[in-house]
Amino acid sequence: MSTVLVTGGTGYIGSHTCVELLNNGYDIIIVDNFCNSSPDVAGRIEQITGKKVKLYKCDLCYDVEKLDEIFKENKIDAVMHFAGLKSVSESIKFPILYYENNVFGTVNLCKAMEKHNVKKIIFSSSATVYGTSSFAPYDETMPIGDVSNPYGRTKYIVEKLFEDLCNSDALWNVVILRYFNPIGAHESGLIGESPKGIPNNLMPYISLVAAGKLDTLTIFGKDYDTPDGTCIRDYIHVIDIAKGHVCALSGITKLSGVNAYNLGTSKGTSVLELINAFQKMTSRKVRCTFGERRKGDIPVVYANADKAYKELGFKAEYGIEKMCIDAWRWQCNS
C-alpha cells in the first residue's frame, strides 16, 4: 500500500481526490494551511470513506521546518500538490502573493522531497497555461506560456520548474494535470466548492443566486462568436478530476521524466447552456444580467483529452446534468 502526501488536501479538488485515493486503497497525509478551506473537511472525508486521515497544519511558504518533520515522521511514496491560490482576478490585484504562494511554496516542497528522496509528484496545473495563442480543442502539443494573468503564469513557471528538475535528475517523475473547468460536488453533499466571500467561479455563483444568497449573476459578454453569444468552456465533474489523479498515480511508475495531460470532457458548454441545465435539474430560477466582456476572456476553451485516455486510461464519465444537481445538493447542505 502506498502513502500519498496531499498538499491542499482540504481544498475543493484536493478533498475530492483524497476521497478517491482512500477508496482505492491508498493511505493519505494531508498538509494544508486552511487559508481557503477548513480542518473540518478532513472529518467529512473520514465520514464519506470510513477511513482515518492524518492531517497537518503547515504552510509551504513559511513552515519549512514543520514540512521537514512531516517527511521525517512518515514514509511517503508520492506527493499530490494542490496547495496554491487560484483566482485569476485576485492574482491580477495581488501578483506578489500569487508568486509567493504558488511558486515559492512549490520550491520549498521540492526541497523537502529531494532531501527525503521522494521524487514522484502529481501537480495540479491549469488549462490557463495554453494562453491566448492556441485555439480549441487544446492538446498537449500546443505551446504554453503566452498567459494573460499572474495565476496562469505561476502555473507555467512551476511546470517549467518540474521540467528542469527532471532534466537535472532522472529519478524525478512528474505528472502535470491541466484542468479545464471543474464543477460539481461529492454526491453525499458533504464536500464541495466553498469559496470565501464572493465566488470567482461560475458554478458556486449560480448556486448562491439560486439559493437567494446573491441577487443576480452577471454574464460577462453576450456577443462572442459562439452559438448563443456567451463563452464556451469545458466543464468537468470534480469527481472525474479526482479520478484522473488516481489514474495518474497508477500510471506514474510506467512513465519517466515529466508528462502533461489535459483533464476535460473534450466537449464545450456555453455559459447560458450551463445556467439552463442548472435551472432544469434543480427547478430553481437563476436571475441573470449581461455585462461587458472581461479583459482576457477567450471565447471558446475546451480540451482534447485523448492523451489522458490513451496513456492513463482516464475518461470523464459525468455529464452537465449530474454536475449541476451535485453542486446544488452541496449548496443546500452548506
Kinemage of the C-alpha trace (Angstrom):
@kinemage 1
@onewidth
@group {chain A} dominant
@subgroup {mainchain}
@vectorlist {calphas} color= white
{ca met a 1} P 0.000 0.000 0.000
{ca ser a 2} L 1.328 3.441 -0.917
{ca thr a 3} L 1.181 6.595 1.189
{ca val a 4} L 0.456 9.860 -0.609
{ca leu a 5} L 1.152 13.318 0.807
{ca val a 6} L -1.622 15.630 -0.393
{ca thr a 7} L -0.882 19.343 -0.149
{ca gly a 8} L -4.028 21.469 -0.097
{ca gly a 9} L -5.957 18.314 0.699
{ca thr a 10} L -8.883 20.062 2.396
{ca gly a 11} L -9.489 22.332 -0.600
{ca tyr a 12} L -12.059 21.774 -3.328
{ca ile a 13} L -10.239 19.441 -5.700
{ca gly a 14} L -7.834 18.138 -3.059
{ca ser a 15} L -10.618 16.907 -0.764
{ca his a 16} L -12.425 15.032 -3.543
{ca thr a 17} L -9.139 13.461 -4.604
{ca cys a 18} L -8.464 12.363 -1.016
{ca val a 19} L -11.797 10.521 -1.060
{ca glu a 20} L -10.909 8.726 -4.282
{ca leu a 21} L -7.417 7.844 -3.012
{ca leu a 22} L -8.812 6.336 0.189
{ca asn a 23} L -11.495 4.450 -1.746
{ca asn a 24} L -8.747 2.984 -3.933
{ca gly a 25} L -6.667 1.674 -1.035
{ca tyr a 26} L -4.099 4.438 -0.599
{ca asp a 27} L -3.107 5.964 2.721
{ca ile a 28} L -3.057 9.752 2.744
{ca ile a 29} L -1.410 12.544 4.709
{ca ile a 30} L -2.979 15.972 4.267
{ca val a 31} L -0.940 19.164 4.559
{ca asp a 32} L -2.876 22.454 4.425
{ca asn a 33} L -2.666 25.993 5.794
{ca phe a 34} L -6.504 26.353 5.626
{ca cys a 35} L -6.353 29.799 4.016
{ca asn a 36} L -9.196 28.812 1.670
{ca ser a 37} L -10.566 25.757 3.465
{ca ser a 38} L -11.302 24.304 6.893
{ca pro a 39} L -9.860 21.482 9.034
{ca asp a 40} L -13.451 20.216 9.338
{ca val a 41} L -13.196 18.904 5.779
{ca ala a 42} L -10.849 16.142 6.972
{ca gly a 43} L -13.635 14.834 9.203
{ca arg a 44} L -16.030 14.862 6.286
{ca ile a 45} L -13.553 12.883 4.193
{ca glu a 46} L -13.415 10.343 7.019
{ca gln a 47} L -17.224 10.276 7.200
{ca ile a 48} L -17.517 9.559 3.467
{ca thr a 49} L -14.821 6.888 3.329
{ca gly a 50} L -14.910 5.362 6.819
{ca lys a 51} L -11.115 5.710 6.936
{ca lys a 52} L -8.830 7.818 9.116
{ca val a 53} L -6.964 10.826 7.770
{ca lys a 54} L -3.670 12.163 9.080
{ca leu a 55} L -3.795 15.956 8.990
{ca tyr a 56} L -1.093 18.579 9.495
{ca lys a 57} L -1.469 22.353 9.529
{ca cys a 58} L 1.527 23.567 7.566
{ca asp a 59} L 2.214 26.487 5.224
{ca leu a 60} L 4.609 25.522 2.434
{ca cys a 61} L 5.921 29.089 2.224
{ca tyr a 62} L 6.764 29.631 5.885
{ca asp a 63} L 6.723 26.332 7.794
{ca val a 64} L 9.828 24.776 6.263
{ca glu a 65} L 10.920 23.047 9.479
{ca lys a 66} L 7.423 21.623 10.011
{ca leu a 67} L 7.411 20.317 6.442
{ca asp a 68} L 10.749 18.616 7.065
{ca glu a 69} L 9.334 16.999 10.211
{ca ile a 70} L 6.348 15.665 8.276
{ca phe a 71} L 8.632 13.921 5.814
{ca lys a 72} L 10.754 12.542 8.696
{ca glu a 73} L 7.734 11.212 10.592
{ca asn a 74} L 6.113 9.441 7.639
{ca lys a 75} L 7.141 7.069 4.897
{ca ile a 76} L 5.852 8.974 1.875
{ca asp a 77} L 5.815 7.328 -1.551
{ca ala a 78} L 4.420 10.143 -3.699
{ca val a 79} L 3.054 13.680 -3.473
{ca met a 80} L -0.057 15.278 -4.941
{ca his a 81} L 0.385 19.037 -4.978
{ca phe a 82} L -2.841 21.068 -4.892
{ca ala a 83} L -1.731 23.814 -2.477
{ca gly a 84} L -1.863 27.248 -4.068
{ca leu a 85} L -4.055 30.253 -4.779
{ca lys a 86} L -6.316 30.003 -7.818
{ca ser a 87} L -8.262 33.193 -8.593
{ca val a 88} L -7.384 34.899 -11.870
{ca ser a 89} L -8.909 38.231 -10.802
{ca glu a 90} L -7.251 38.141 -7.381
{ca ser a 91} L -3.895 37.326 -8.963
{ca ile a 92} L -4.109 40.492 -11.065
{ca lys a 93} L -4.631 42.571 -7.896
{ca phe a 94} L -2.041 40.732 -5.788
{ca pro a 95} L 0.639 39.257 -8.081
{ca ile a 96} L 3.347 39.055 -5.393
{ca leu a 97} L 1.027 36.999 -3.184
{ca tyr a 98} L 0.461 34.550 -6.057
{ca tyr a 99} L 4.118 34.168 -6.963
{ca glu a 100} L 4.996 33.692 -3.310
{ca asn a 101} L 2.347 31.033 -2.650
{ca asn a 102} L 2.320 29.157 -5.926
{ca val a 103} L 5.993 29.288 -6.900
{ca phe a 104} L 7.934 29.751 -3.664
{ca gly a 105} L 5.729 27.220 -1.863
{ca thr a 106} L 6.408 24.657 -4.599
{ca val a 107} L 10.160 25.283 -4.390
{ca asn a 108} L 10.080 24.563 -0.652
{ca leu a 109} L 8.062 21.396 -1.253
{ca cys a 110} L 10.549 20.184 -3.869
{ca lys a 111} L 13.456 20.869 -1.497
{ca ala a 112} L 11.835 18.718 1.185
{ca met a 113} L 11.049 15.975 -1.306
{ca glu a 114} L 14.612 15.963 -2.603
{ca lys a 115} L 16.059 15.864 0.902
{ca his a 116} L 13.941 12.832 1.790
{ca asn a 117} L 14.311 11.113 -1.593
{ca val a 118} L 10.635 11.346 -2.556
{ca lys a 119} L 10.689 12.115 -6.270
{ca lys a 120} L 7.220 11.251 -7.552
{ca ile a 121} L 4.769 14.142 -7.761
{ca ile a 122} L 1.455 14.887 -9.465
{ca phe a 123} L 0.976 18.606 -9.956
{ca ser a 124} L -2.315 20.479 -10.113
{ca ser a 125} L -1.927 22.746 -13.147
{ca ser a 126} L -4.466 24.516 -15.344
{ca ala a 127} L -5.596 24.966 -18.924
{ca thr a 128} L -4.711 28.652 -18.465
{ca val a 129} L -1.104 27.763 -19.361
{ca tyr a 130} L -2.175 27.482 -23.016
{ca gly a 131} L -2.732 31.234 -23.062
{ca thr a 132} L -4.134 33.182 -25.993
{ca ser a 133} L -2.080 31.888 -28.912
{ca ser a 134} L -3.772 28.475 -29.270
{ca phe a 135} L -7.324 27.519 -30.201
{ca ala a 136} L -9.801 24.841 -29.087
{ca pro a 137} L -9.620 21.951 -28.855
{ca tyr a 138} L -6.450 22.338 -26.800
{ca asp a 139} L -3.981 19.472 -26.797
{ca glu a 140} L -0.694 18.907 -25.036
{ca thr a 141} L 1.428 19.503 -28.146
{ca met a 142} L 0.373 23.165 -28.259
{ca pro a 143} L 2.737 25.885 -26.993
{ca ile a 144} L 2.254 27.137 -23.464
{ca gly a 145} L 3.267 30.300 -21.640
{ca asp a 146} L 1.514 33.083 -23.544
{ca val a 147} L -0.596 33.722 -20.455
{ca ser a 148} L -2.529 36.901 -19.687
{ca asn a 149} L -2.637 36.767 -15.857
{ca pro a 150} L -0.307 36.105 -12.889
{ca tyr a 151} L -2.213 32.990 -11.777
{ca gly a 152} L -1.645 31.280 -15.135
{ca arg a 153} L 1.974 32.412 -15.225
{ca thr a 154} L 2.650 30.841 -11.824
{ca lys a 155} L 1.320 27.510 -13.133
{ca tyr a 156} L 3.515 27.858 -16.223
{ca ile a 157} L 6.605 28.649 -14.127
{ca val a 158} L 6.027 25.635 -11.875
{ca glu a 159} L 5.590 23.385 -14.924
{ca lys a 160} L 8.959 24.627 -16.191
{ca leu a 161} L 10.485 24.075 -12.744
{ca phe a 162} L 9.463 20.420 -12.937
{ca glu a 163} L 10.917 20.119 -16.441
{ca asp a 164} L 14.233 21.444 -15.150
{ca leu a 165} L 14.154 19.089 -12.159
{ca cys a 166} L 13.597 16.075 -14.408
{ca asn a 167} L 16.376 17.219 -16.757
{ca ser a 168} L 18.772 17.532 -13.820
{ca asp a 169} L 17.903 14.222 -12.172
{ca ala a 170} L 16.429 11.228 -13.991
{ca leu a 171} L 14.938 9.896 -10.733
{ca trp a 172} L 12.316 12.646 -10.672
{ca asn a 173} L 8.985 11.525 -12.080
{ca val a 174} L 6.351 14.232 -12.596
{ca val a 175} L 2.789 14.150 -13.926
{ca ile a 176} L 1.245 17.535 -14.715
{ca leu a 177} L -2.552 17.594 -14.882
{ca arg a 178} L -4.064 20.581 -16.673
{ca tyr a 179} L -7.662 21.033 -15.541
{ca phe a 180} L -10.270 22.753 -17.617
{ca asn a 181} L -13.339 23.838 -15.561
{ca pro a 182} L -14.068 21.614 -12.544
{ca ile a 183} L -17.582 21.976 -11.119
{ca gly a 184} L -19.991 19.846 -9.089
{ca ala a 185} L -19.518 18.237 -5.683
{ca his a 186} L -19.450 14.853 -3.974
{ca glu a 187} L -22.848 13.171 -4.253
{ca ser a 188} L -23.010 12.816 -0.464
{ca gly a 189} L -23.346 16.589 -0.212
{ca leu a 190} L -20.623 16.606 2.467
{ca ile a 191} L -17.835 18.257 0.456
{ca gly a 192} L -17.853 20.726 -2.411
{ca glu a 193} L -16.600 24.087 -3.575
{ca ser a 194} L -16.778 26.555 -0.705
{ca pro a 195} L -15.203 29.892 -1.678
{ca lys a 196} L -14.711 32.527 0.979
{ca gly a 197} L -16.521 35.761 0.145
{ca ile a 198} L -17.920 36.445 -3.334
{ca pro a 199} L -17.062 33.467 -5.571
{ca asn a 200} L -14.847 33.872 -8.614
{ca asn a 201} L -16.029 30.692 -10.343
{ca leu a 202} L -19.299 30.364 -12.228
{ca met a 203} L -20.986 27.351 -10.597
{ca pro a 204} L -20.824 28.494 -6.964
{ca tyr a 205} L -22.116 31.888 -8.108
{ca ile a 206} L -25.046 30.225 -9.918
{ca ser a 207} L -25.811 28.175 -6.783
{ca leu a 208} L -25.751 31.196 -4.488
{ca val a 209} L -28.118 33.145 -6.767
{ca ala a 210} L -30.440 30.137 -6.967
{ca ala a 211} L -30.386 29.906 -3.166
{ca gly a 212} L -31.263 33.591 -2.823
{ca lys a 213} L -27.942 34.434 -1.142
{ca leu a 214} L -26.873 36.643 -4.055
{ca asp a 215} L -29.241 38.765 -6.122
{ca thr a 216} L -28.029 38.396 -9.694
{ca leu a 217} L -25.486 36.565 -11.791
{ca thr a 218} L -23.640 38.789 -14.262
{ca ile a 219} L -22.782 37.085 -17.552
{ca phe a 220} L -19.731 38.798 -18.989
{ca gly a 221} L -20.333 39.271 -22.718
{ca lys a 222} L -23.196 38.240 -24.992
{ca asp a 223} L -21.670 38.952 -28.404
{ca tyr a 224} L -18.925 36.357 -28.703
{ca asp a 225} L -18.673 34.338 -31.914
{ca thr a 226} L -20.459 31.356 -30.369
{ca pro a 227} L -23.959 29.930 -30.990
{ca asp a 228} L -25.592 31.917 -28.163
{ca gly a 229} L -23.026 34.719 -27.802
{ca thr a 230} L -21.633 33.558 -24.442
{ca cys a 231} L -18.276 31.973 -23.695
{ca ile a 232} L -17.854 28.225 -24.099
{ca arg a 233} L -15.907 26.181 -21.549
{ca asp a 234} L -15.117 22.530 -20.860
{ca tyr a 235} L -16.927 21.835 -17.580
{ca ile a 236} L -15.833 18.611 -15.900
{ca his a 237} L -17.188 16.998 -12.734
{ca val a 238} L -14.798 17.370 -9.800
{ca ile a 239} L -15.148 13.627 -9.148
{ca asp a 240} L -13.834 12.965 -12.653
{ca ile a 241} L -10.907 15.276 -11.911
{ca ala a 242} L -10.254 13.328 -8.698
{ca lys a 243} L -10.384 10.008 -10.540
{ca gly a 244} L -7.936 11.434 -13.060
{ca his a 245} L -5.428 11.873 -10.231
{ca val a 246} L -5.833 8.247 -9.188
{ca cys a 247} L -5.234 7.202 -12.803
{ca ala a 248} L -2.115 9.376 -12.862
{ca leu a 249} L -0.837 7.840 -9.637
{ca ser a 250} L -1.411 4.337 -11.009
{ca gly a 251} L 0.379 5.226 -14.225
{ca ile a 252} L 3.285 7.264 -12.895
{ca thr a 253} L 5.559 4.260 -12.381
{ca lys a 254} L 5.255 3.400 -16.092
{ca leu a 255} L 6.311 6.916 -17.069
{ca ser a 256} L 9.594 8.772 -16.874
{ca gly a 257} L 10.519 12.430 -16.672
{ca val a 258} L 7.741 14.994 -16.880
{ca asn a 259} L 4.442 14.245 -18.622
{ca ala a 260} L 1.490 16.643 -19.051
{ca tyr a 261} L -2.157 15.655 -19.536
{ca asn a 262} L -5.405 17.538 -20.075
{ca leu a 263} L -8.305 16.651 -17.796
{ca gly a 264} L -11.500 17.641 -19.551
{ca thr a 265} L -14.524 16.174 -21.317
{ca ser a 266} L -13.479 17.219 -24.853
{ca lys a 267} L -16.837 18.992 -25.087
{ca gly a 268} L -17.710 22.663 -24.821
{ca thr a 269} L -20.738 24.076 -22.984
{ca ser a 270} L -21.723 27.737 -23.094
{ca val a 271} L -22.434 29.824 -20.013
{ca leu a 272} L -26.126 30.027 -20.952
{ca glu a 273} L -26.303 26.273 -21.576
{ca leu a 274} L -24.879 25.635 -18.112
{ca ile a 275} L -27.349 28.037 -16.471
{ca asn a 276} L -30.285 26.473 -18.339
{ca ala a 277} L -29.163 22.959 -17.363
{ca phe a 278} L -28.910 24.034 -13.725
{ca gln a 279} L -32.402 25.539 -13.788
{ca lys a 280} L -33.812 22.395 -15.406
{ca met a 281} L -32.174 19.991 -12.948
{ca thr a 282} L -32.954 21.985 -9.797
{ca ser a 283} L -36.214 23.741 -10.712
{ca arg a 284} L -34.631 26.924 -9.373
{ca lys a 285} L -34.576 30.268 -11.150
{ca val a 286} L -31.185 31.915 -11.697
{ca arg a 287} L -31.611 35.651 -12.213
{ca cys a 288} L -29.089 36.906 -14.770
{ca thr a 289} L -27.944 40.161 -16.311
{ca phe a 290} L -25.422 40.764 -19.057
{ca gly a 291} L -22.296 42.817 -18.525
{ca glu a 292} L -19.317 43.856 -20.606
{ca arg a 293} L -16.757 41.327 -21.729
{ca arg a 294} L -13.982 40.709 -19.221
{ca lys a 295} L -10.474 41.537 -20.339
{ca gly a 296} L -8.553 38.399 -21.267
{ca asp a 297} L -11.579 36.088 -21.614
{ca ile a 298} L -11.189 33.657 -24.516
{ca pro a 299} L -14.430 32.851 -26.380
{ca val a 300} L -14.023 29.079 -26.719
{ca val a 301} L -11.958 26.786 -24.481
{ca tyr a 302} L -12.267 23.014 -24.391
{ca ala a 303} L -9.884 20.076 -24.208
{ca asn a 304} L -8.650 17.346 -26.406
{ca ala a 305} L -8.343 14.723 -23.654
{ca asp a 306} L -7.235 11.812 -25.866
{ca lys a 307} L -3.717 11.614 -24.391
{ca ala a 308} L -5.009 11.065 -20.849
{ca tyr a 309} L -7.230 8.247 -22.130
{ca lys a 310} L -4.516 6.553 -24.185
{ca glu a 311} L -1.734 6.781 -21.608
{ca leu a 312} L -3.521 6.877 -18.241
{ca gly a 313} L -6.845 5.208 -19.016
{ca phe a 314} L -8.731 8.313 -17.912
{ca lys a 315} L -12.063 9.310 -19.429
{ca ala a 316} L -14.599 11.689 -17.891
{ca glu a 317} L -17.839 9.885 -17.020
{ca tyr a 318} L -20.311 12.513 -15.848
{ca gly a 319} L -22.405 14.996 -17.808
{ca ile a 320} L -23.533 18.550 -17.146
{ca glu a 321} L -26.803 17.426 -15.532
{ca lys a 322} L -25.046 15.487 -12.763
{ca met a 323} L -22.575 18.318 -12.239
{ca cys a 324} L -25.488 20.694 -11.658
{ca ile a 325} L -27.537 18.500 -9.341
{ca asp a 326} L -24.493 17.577 -7.226
{ca ala a 327} L -23.472 21.237 -6.949
{ca trp a 328} L -26.997 22.147 -5.830
{ca arg a 329} L -27.117 19.343 -3.263
{ca trp a 330} L -23.865 20.668 -1.779
{ca gln a 331} L -25.298 24.210 -1.726
{ca cys a 332} L -28.413 23.023 0.087
{ca asn a 333} L -26.267 21.301 2.725
{ca ser a 334} L -23.865 24.224 3.197
